[in-house]
Amino acid sequence: MEQQMKKQRATWKRADEKLLLKCYLAARNDASLETDKGVKPKGWAKIVARLAKEGISADKG
């Protein structure tokens, strides 16, 4: 049986993760960005832009 390659996952430092959660909560509490189950794509774009401003890559690796 062939061994399957595992997908690479993103790694986060504790401070980076706290900033991500803080940005997510802010977007979740913004009526123009929230949905019933999460955040609209526009909200995720703002979250990623905020993380990039702090020098945090939201990409895997």
Secondary structure as UniProt FT lines:
FT   HELIX           14..28
FT   TURN            31..33
FT   HELIX           41..53
FT   TURN            54..55
//
